[in-house]
């Protein structure tokens, strides 16, 4: 699997270009991200934009990139309403308005998205950071795109935004502990291939301890 990471601004989420045809999350800085994409592929080859959740720092540039490339936009169905809400999307935190585009593909969890070369992304519904948060797992390369559900070194996504739930994020991370993960590509920070299963287990223990105190 070929993965290109883009990070175009301090407050931006990571964007990942996978096999030259799928973009996972988009961040905020549209022009900078389009430049990065065009330095790697013909942007018209982009087929699908997958949003791991509704927050503005992951979704703001999606509409413009979809318009320029012709790519479809996918998001979990439980995050669509929040995507369009200024506070729930966290757009207010950036002094902006929530995106107004309508996604083309509504995910439920359990889908397998082909990405070429015999590889596919398994959609795992991981609510907690948002109701419709997802992670994406590619079983051949054992890669996990973890959005803001789980981060390296035992960190977890925040649950104090609208729609967040500490008990649900604990349950979601428990599901991730069952995966055989070689490399984790988080929504923020650096990717890691250092005993990832143990890192996710530490995140689960952290989430479980927090949910018990709330």
Secondary structure, 3 states (H helix, E strand, C coil): CCEEEECCCCCCCCEEEECCCEEECCCCCHHHHHHHHHCCCCHHHCCEEECCCCCHHHHCCHHHHHHHHCCEEEEEHHHHHHHCCCCCCCHHHHCCCCCCCCCCEEECCCCEEEEECCEEEEEEECCCCCCCCEEEEECCCCEEEEECCEEHHHEECCCCCCCCCHHHHHHHHHHHCCCCCCEEEECCCCCECCCHHHHHHHHHHHHHHHHHHC
